[in-house]
Amino acid sequence: MRKYNSNMVGLLLINLCFGVISLFVSTFLLAQIFVMAGESFVVLGLFSLLNFSFIFVFQLIGGVLCKKFKPIYVTRLSTVLAFILLIAIVVLQDNLIYYYIFLGLLWGCVVGLFMCASQFFVSTNSEGESTLSFVAIQTFMFSAANLVFPITLGAVIYYGNFLIISAVILVISVLQMLATFIIKDKPKEEERRKLDIKGYFKAIKRANHLKQGIQLWFVISLTGFSDTIVVLTTALVMLTFNTHLSLGILVSLVYVFVMIISRLYKKAVNFRKYFYAAAIVLPLIGVSLLVWSASMFFVVLFMMFYRSTRSIIFMEEETTRLNAAKYWKGEKFIMESNLFYESALAFGAIVSALLVIIIGTFYIQWLVILLLATTVFAFALHGILLKVWQRANVK
């Protein structure tokens, strides 16, 4: 069994708290805003657009801060901002719809800073199979939390109110802040060096890896484009079932399969190619059935197919992206490499969010389903191209 030092254990705990907070914001807060906005896809699109845009902006800011100071300081700053966001949600409550732009921007700040520091820390403290193992354990922990929390959050909102659950998540954000003090970050020369994007491109060009880097950038941009799948499925579930409780039950049920699949994928090395193929094919089957008939059954089936298998491709992509600089011996430019590929995620996500806004102005159900089908196809194509890239470039 692989052992992790206290820093990696601390990072897992911080990420677990972040996963719960992210679940609350990206699922239940978004559902609440969607309902309060009169089931407006334009509002969903605007929230996502501002969120994705600020994620990238604050990843750049976080990159500068991580290089100049210790990454743990950036992580702590993100946890403080998350605490402020949750305070705002608790205070606003019935007026959330009037401040959804502010909430989307602030959540983008939180995610941007957090992901920048977290990815940098993992990239500099693990490599190859070690990174995959860390990501797999993190995915399993997220899944375990998502097994318990969605149905709990949904039930509390359904039988109680949104204020109670907001207060609970606020407590979790306090625990996240405290967990950051488990990490004892030792400054390294690489961390103190200034961010050097120009130097990164010169170095990757000298290593004859620029073409491969651009290819991977395109592949990852497809992931960003498919980020709105979760947004669209959340909206479809709310339109179909009309309650947070149903949303919570479905998400919890799905994560039973996510837990099993992520664990098996980590352990069953010889069968990974079959799991990977299923992760590409099953969402395509699910969305094809949904295009044929947007019934309650097919909405649930697609949600189960997509959410239960996406973790497989996510683990492979995350491992590849976090180790991208090491494939051409560019360890000196890990932060720059991470930011380069994060720009791909941001680009794809922003394009997808703009399409949600455009389609939302018409609000024709078949157009929403068509956009969902397009994003699922992009995700499947991304899975295929990622594996092709890995075989050509990962030794």
NULO-925461 format. One line per field, with one value per residue (C-alpha): residue number from 1; x negated, y negated, z negated. Coordinates in steps of 0.02 Angstrom, whole numbers, plus 50000, padded with zeros to 5 digits. Layout:
REM residues N
i (NUM / ...);
X (X / ...);
Y (Y / ...);
Z (Z / ...);
***
This chain:
REM residues 395
i (1 / 2 / 3 / 4 / 5 / 6 / 7 / 8 / 9 / 10 / 11 / 12 / 13 / 14 / 15 / 16 / 17 / 18 / 19 / 20 / 21 / 22 / 23 / 24 / 25 / 26 / 27 / 28 / 29 / 30 / 31 / 32 / 33 / 34 / 35 / 36 / 37 / 38 / 39 / 40 / 41 / 42 / 43 / 44 / 45 / 46 / 47 / 48 / 49 / 50 / 51 / 52 / 53 / 54 / 55 / 56 / 57 / 58 / 59 / 60 / 61 / 62 / 63 / 64 / 65 / 66 / 67 / 68 / 69 / 70 / 71 / 72 / 73 / 74 / 75 / 76 / 77 / 78 / 79 / 80 / 81 / 82 / 83 / 84 / 85 / 86 / 87 / 88 / 89 / 90 / 91 / 92 / 93 / 94 / 95 / 96 / 97 / 98 / 99 / 100 / 101 / 102 / 103 / 104 / 105 / 106 / 107 / 108 / 109 / 110 / 111 / 112 / 113 / 114 / 115 / 116 / 117 / 118 / 119 / 120 / 121 / 122 / 123 / 124 / 125 / 126 / 127 / 128 / 129 / 130 / 131 / 132 / 133 / 134 / 135 / 136 / 137 / 138 / 139 / 140 / 141 / 142 / 143 / 144 / 145 / 146 / 147 / 148 / 149 / 150 / 151 / 152 / 153 / 154 / 155 / 156 / 157 / 158 / 159 / 160 / 161 / 162 / 163 / 164 / 165 / 166 / 167 / 168 / 169 / 170 / 171 / 172 / 173 / 174 / 175 / 176 / 177 / 178 / 179 / 180 / 181 / 182 / 183 / 184 / 185 / 186 / 187 / 188 / 189 / 190 / 191 / 192 / 193 / 194 / 195 / 196 / 197 / 198 / 199 / 200 / 201 / 202 / 203 / 204 / 205 / 206 / 207 / 208 / 209 / 210 / 211 / 212 / 213 / 214 / 215 / 216 / 217 / 218 / 219 / 220 / 221 / 222 / 223 / 224 / 225 / 226 / 227 / 228 / 229 / 230 / 231 / 232 / 233 / 234 / 235 / 236 / 237 / 238 / 239 / 240 / 241 / 242 / 243 / 244 / 245 / 246 / 247 / 248 / 249 / 250 / 251 / 252 / 253 / 254 / 255 / 256 / 257 / 258 / 259 / 260 / 261 / 262 / 263 / 264 / 265 / 266 / 267 / 268 / 269 / 270 / 271 / 272 / 273 / 274 / 275 / 276 / 277 / 278 / 279 / 280 / 281 / 282 / 283 / 284 / 285 / 286 / 287 / 288 / 289 / 290 / 291 / 292 / 293 / 294 / 295 / 296 / 297 / 298 / 299 / 300 / 301 / 302 / 303 / 304 / 305 / 306 / 307 / 308 / 309 / 310 / 311 / 312 / 313 / 314 / 315 / 316 / 317 / 318 / 319 / 320 / 321 / 322 / 323 / 324 / 325 / 326 / 327 / 328 / 329 / 330 / 331 / 332 / 333 / 334 / 335 / 336 / 337 / 338 / 339 / 340 / 341 / 342 / 343 / 344 / 345 / 346 / 347 / 348 / 349 / 350 / 351 / 352 / 353 / 354 / 355 / 356 / 357 / 358 / 359 / 360 / 361 / 362 / 363 / 364 / 365 / 366 / 367 / 368 / 369 / 370 / 371 / 372 / 373 / 374 / 375 / 376 / 377 / 378 / 379 / 380 / 381 / 382 / 383 / 384 / 385 / 386 / 387 / 388 / 389 / 390 / 391 / 392 / 393 / 394 / 395);
X (50000 / 49930 / 49891 / 49910 / 49820 / 49914 / 49919 / 50007 / 50128 / 50163 / 50193 / 50316 / 50415 / 50415 / 50470 / 50607 / 50680 / 50663 / 50755 / 50903 / 50908 / 50895 / 51038 / 51146 / 51108 / 51105 / 51259 / 51374 / 51336 / 51345 / 51511 / 51578 / 51531 / 51604 / 51772 / 51771 / 51734 / 51889 / 51790 / 51685 / 51541 / 51475 / 51442 / 51356 / 51250 / 51201 / 51157 / 51048 / 50969 / 50916 / 50862 / 50753 / 50677 / 50627 / 50560 / 50428 / 50391 / 50360 / 50259 / 50140 / 50139 / 50116 / 49974 / 49880 / 49913 / 49861 / 49696 / 49662 / 49724 / 49770 / 49915 / 49995 / 50022 / 50122 / 50223 / 50261 / 50316 / 50437 / 50511 / 50539 / 50628 / 50734 / 50783 / 50833 / 50935 / 51031 / 51061 / 51135 / 51247 / 51310 / 51346 / 51427 / 51540 / 51703 / 51607 / 51480 / 51550 / 51506 / 51324 / 51289 / 51162 / 51064 / 51075 / 51014 / 50866 / 50817 / 50831 / 50718 / 50589 / 50598 / 50581 / 50444 / 50331 / 50367 / 50338 / 50180 / 50099 / 50165 / 50107 / 49937 / 49917 / 49965 / 49854 / 49701 / 49730 / 49779 / 49747 / 49821 / 49911 / 49891 / 49993 / 50125 / 50133 / 50158 / 50291 / 50379 / 50383 / 50443 / 50580 / 50631 / 50640 / 50741 / 50858 / 50878 / 50922 / 51039 / 51124 / 51172 / 51188 / 51303 / 51448 / 51419 / 51413 / 51564 / 51665 / 51623 / 51670 / 51830 / 51889 / 51805 / 51736 / 51585 / 51520 / 51487 / 51381 / 51288 / 51238 / 51177 / 51067 / 51003 / 50940 / 50853 / 50766 / 50698 / 50632 / 50550 / 50460 / 50398 / 50339 / 50220 / 50112 / 50074 / 49965 / 49787 / 49729 / 49543 / 49491 / 49397 / 49297 / 49421 / 49562 / 49472 / 49433 / 49541 / 49676 / 49596 / 49722 / 49604 / 49464 / 49582 / 49621 / 49438 / 49392 / 49530 / 49481 / 49298 / 49354 / 49447 / 49609 / 49706 / 49811 / 49856 / 49897 / 50016 / 50098 / 50127 / 50193 / 50327 / 50372 / 50393 / 50496 / 50627 / 50638 / 50672 / 50806 / 50892 / 50892 / 51070 / 51132 / 51152 / 51240 / 51361 / 51398 / 51430 / 51555 / 51638 / 51658 / 51737 / 51854 / 51900 / 51916 / 51935 / 51855 / 51681 / 51717 / 51732 / 51573 / 51482 / 51543 / 51487 / 51315 / 51287 / 51344 / 51228 / 51078 / 51101 / 51045 / 50909 / 50832 / 50831 / 50766 / 50626 / 50566 / 50569 / 50482 / 50340 / 50321 / 50365 / 50221 / 50247 / 50428 / 50407 / 50430 / 50603 / 50655 / 50588 / 50686 / 50845 / 50815 / 50817 / 50961 / 51089 / 51116 / 51139 / 51272 / 51356 / 51365 / 51424 / 51572 / 51603 / 51608 / 51733 / 51843 / 51814 / 51911 / 51880 / 51803 / 51678 / 51628 / 51585 / 51499 / 51389 / 51342 / 51290 / 51192 / 51099 / 51061 / 51013 / 50886 / 50815 / 50697 / 50599 / 50556 / 50535 / 50403 / 50305 / 50315 / 50270 / 50119 / 50063 / 50090 / 50001 / 49851 / 49848 / 49689 / 49597 / 49622 / 49494 / 49390 / 49465 / 49483 / 49421 / 49583 / 49716 / 49821 / 49810 / 49859 / 50009 / 50068 / 50045 / 50162 / 50282 / 50303 / 50367 / 50496 / 50549 / 50564 / 50673 / 50782 / 50810 / 50863 / 50983 / 51056 / 51086 / 51184 / 51290 / 51331 / 51374 / 51485 / 51561 / 51628 / 51738 / 51771 / 51821 / 51798 / 51730 / 51595 / 51543 / 51535 / 51438 / 51308 / 51296 / 51267 / 51132 / 51039 / 51049 / 50978 / 50836 / 50802 / 50796 / 50681 / 50571 / 50558 / 50503 / 50377 / 50305 / 50266 / 50188 / 50079 / 50027 / 49972 / 49869 / 49787 / 49790 / 49651);
Y (50000 / 49830 / 49715 / 49526 / 49397 / 49277 / 49144 / 49258 / 49318 / 49136 / 49096 / 49241 / 49174 / 48997 / 49063 / 49167 / 49012 / 48918 / 49060 / 49045 / 48856 / 48873 / 49000 / 48877 / 48729 / 48815 / 48924 / 48858 / 48671 / 48677 / 48772 / 48645 / 48500 / 48590 / 48611 / 48433 / 48367 / 48451 / 48596 / 48479 / 48559 / 48383 / 48360 / 48529 / 48481 / 48312 / 48390 / 48520 / 48393 / 48276 / 48423 / 48503 / 48335 / 48290 / 48464 / 48437 / 48257 / 48307 / 48458 / 48336 / 48228 / 48385 / 48440 / 48278 / 48293 / 48477 / 48437 / 48288 / 48359 / 48531 / 48620 / 48655 / 48468 / 48464 / 48615 / 48525 / 48370 / 48475 / 48553 / 48380 / 48323 / 48482 / 48439 / 48263 / 48336 / 48450 / 48308 / 48209 / 48357 / 48373 / 48186 / 48166 / 48321 / 48260 / 48127 / 48246 / 48218 / 48033 / 48070 / 48224 / 48128 / 48081 / 48261 / 48330 / 48211 / 48248 / 48436 / 48417 / 48330 / 48471 / 48612 / 48524 / 48495 / 48665 / 48768 / 48673 / 48707 / 48885 / 48940 / 48861 / 48952 / 49121 / 49092 / 49057 / 49198 / 49344 / 49417 / 49545 / 49688 / 49596 / 49452 / 49571 / 49657 / 49490 / 49434 / 49604 / 49595 / 49415 / 49467 / 49609 / 49490 / 49365 / 49505 / 49562 / 49384 / 49368 / 49529 / 49456 / 49269 / 49248 / 49347 / 49265 / 49090 / 49124 / 49193 / 49047 / 48921 / 49017 / 49043 / 48891 / 48744 / 48684 / 48583 / 48737 / 48824 / 48664 / 48652 / 48833 / 48801 / 48644 / 48754 / 48867 / 48715 / 48676 / 48855 / 48831 / 48676 / 48771 / 48918 / 48803 / 48794 / 48981 / 48944 / 48894 / 48820 / 48804 / 48668 / 48724 / 48622 / 48669 / 48597 / 48430 / 48404 / 48280 / 48343 / 48353 / 48394 / 48334 / 48442 / 48591 / 48580 / 48558 / 48711 / 48823 / 48770 / 48812 / 48983 / 49012 / 49036 / 48881 / 48974 / 49108 / 48972 / 48886 / 49053 / 49086 / 48908 / 48943 / 49110 / 49028 / 48885 / 49017 / 49058 / 48876 / 48873 / 49020 / 48937 / 48877 / 49058 / 49053 / 48885 / 48945 / 49112 / 49022 / 48909 / 49057 / 49150 / 48998 / 48977 / 49161 / 49190 / 49012 / 49048 / 49037 / 49203 / 49295 / 49210 / 49264 / 49444 / 49458 / 49385 / 49498 / 49651 / 49611 / 49595 / 49772 / 49824 / 49689 / 49758 / 49935 / 49889 / 49773 / 49905 / 50043 / 49933 / 49902 / 50086 / 50181 / 50122 / 50258 / 50210 / 50021 / 50016 / 50094 / 49970 / 49828 / 49887 / 49897 / 49718 / 49660 / 49766 / 49764 / 49574 / 49574 / 49710 / 49616 / 49449 / 49535 / 49607 / 49436 / 49356 / 49489 / 49460 / 49333 / 49439 / 49452 / 49625 / 49571 / 49415 / 49527 / 49656 / 49526 / 49448 / 49618 / 49664 / 49499 / 49461 / 49639 / 49657 / 49481 / 49507 / 49634 / 49510 / 49373 / 49474 / 49507 / 49326 / 49256 / 49370 / 49322 / 49136 / 49128 / 49223 / 49135 / 49035 / 49191 / 49279 / 49161 / 49136 / 48965 / 48982 / 48803 / 48745 / 48848 / 48696 / 48623 / 48792 / 48806 / 48631 / 48664 / 48813 / 48725 / 48594 / 48735 / 48784 / 48602 / 48576 / 48729 / 48690 / 48509 / 48560 / 48689 / 48563 / 48438 / 48572 / 48603 / 48416 / 48411 / 48566 / 48504 / 48349 / 48462 / 48594 / 48733 / 48902 / 48991 / 48857 / 48886 / 49074 / 49044 / 48939 / 49076 / 49204 / 49093 / 49075 / 49263 / 49296 / 49173 / 49267 / 49435 / 49364 / 49294 / 49467 / 49546 / 49410 / 49411 / 49596 / 49572 / 49431 / 49536 / 49681 / 49567 / 49463 / 49548 / 49675);
Z (50000 / 50050 / 49904 / 49910 / 49805 / 49692 / 49827 / 49951 / 49815 / 49771 / 49954 / 49967 / 49818 / 49889 / 50059 / 49978 / 49893 / 50056 / 50145 / 50026 / 50044 / 50233 / 50233 / 50137 / 50250 / 50420 / 50387 / 50251 / 50257 / 50447 / 50437 / 50312 / 50425 / 50576 / 50488 / 50418 / 50594 / 50663 / 50738 / 50846 / 50943 / 50978 / 50792 / 50785 / 50935 / 50861 / 50694 / 50782 / 50900 / 50760 / 50652 / 50787 / 50838 / 50661 / 50627 / 50762 / 50712 / 50532 / 50583 / 50667 / 50510 / 50404 / 50517 / 50484 / 50297 / 50290 / 50376 / 50264 / 50099 / 50032 / 50120 / 49951 / 49928 / 50090 / 50029 / 49866 / 49960 / 50064 / 49906 / 49831 / 49991 / 49986 / 49807 / 49863 / 50007 / 49889 / 49767 / 49913 / 49960 / 49780 / 49769 / 49940 / 49945 / 50025 / 50122 / 50201 / 50375 / 50368 / 50327 / 50433 / 50538 / 50381 / 50319 / 50486 / 50488 / 50307 / 50334 / 50486 / 50375 / 50248 / 50376 / 50475 / 50325 / 50249 / 50406 / 50451 / 50282 / 50266 / 50439 / 50414 / 50250 / 50325 / 50478 / 50373 / 50247 / 50359 / 50531 / 50652 / 50565 / 50399 / 50469 / 50537 / 50368 / 50279 / 50403 / 50388 / 50197 / 50207 / 50329 / 50213 / 50064 / 50165 / 50215 / 50034 / 49983 / 50132 / 50080 / 49911 / 49936 / 50089 / 50017 / 49847 / 49921 / 50031 / 49885 / 49770 / 49906 / 49945 / 49766 / 49690 / 49789 / 49886 / 49737 / 49630 / 49760 / 49801 / 49618 / 49619 / 49772 / 49685 / 49542 / 49668 / 49741 / 49567 / 49556 / 49724 / 49661 / 49509 / 49618 / 49712 / 49556 / 49570 / 49720 / 49679 / 49843 / 49869 / 49989 / 50144 / 50267 / 50403 / 50300 / 50274 / 50458 / 50552 / 50669 / 50841 / 50978 / 51115 / 51047 / 51041 / 51227 / 51270 / 51166 / 51235 / 51411 / 51378 / 51314 / 51480 / 51382 / 51435 / 51564 / 51437 / 51309 / 51429 / 51469 / 51284 / 51264 / 51395 / 51314 / 51144 / 51218 / 51260 / 51075 / 51038 / 51173 / 51090 / 50917 / 50945 / 50950 / 50760 / 50770 / 50903 / 50817 / 50651 / 50740 / 50827 / 50663 / 50581 / 50730 / 50723 / 50535 / 50467 / 50297 / 50218 / 50132 / 50299 / 50359 / 50201 / 50211 / 50393 / 50362 / 50211 / 50309 / 50452 / 50337 / 50274 / 50448 / 50454 / 50294 / 50360 / 50532 / 50474 / 50351 / 50481 / 50609 / 50489 / 50443 / 50602 / 50711 / 50842 / 50869 / 50879 / 51067 / 51050 / 50916 / 51023 / 51176 / 51071 / 51010 / 51191 / 51256 / 51114 / 51107 / 51297 / 51281 / 51139 / 51229 / 51390 / 51294 / 51218 / 51391 / 51443 / 51290 / 51151 / 51027 / 50841 / 50861 / 50995 / 50896 / 50748 / 50860 / 50944 / 50778 / 50711 / 50869 / 50878 / 50696 / 50651 / 50792 / 50816 / 50668 / 50771 / 50908 / 50778 / 50684 / 50843 / 50900 / 50730 / 50720 / 50895 / 50868 / 50700 / 50769 / 50939 / 50903 / 50845 / 51012 / 51090 / 50932 / 50900 / 50711 / 50696 / 50780 / 50689 / 50642 / 50818 / 50891 / 50776 / 50823 / 51009 / 51001 / 50883 / 51019 / 51129 / 50999 / 50981 / 51169 / 51193 / 51041 / 51094 / 51270 / 51197 / 51072 / 51213 / 51308 / 51152 / 51147 / 51333 / 51324 / 51161 / 51248 / 51355 / 51221 / 51339 / 51255 / 51408 / 51425 / 51244 / 51276 / 51437 / 51343 / 51213 / 51351 / 51428 / 51263 / 51231 / 51405 / 51366 / 51204 / 51294 / 51430 / 51293 / 51213 / 51378 / 51422 / 51245 / 51256 / 51429 / 51359 / 51209 / 51318 / 51428 / 51292 / 51122 / 51101);
***
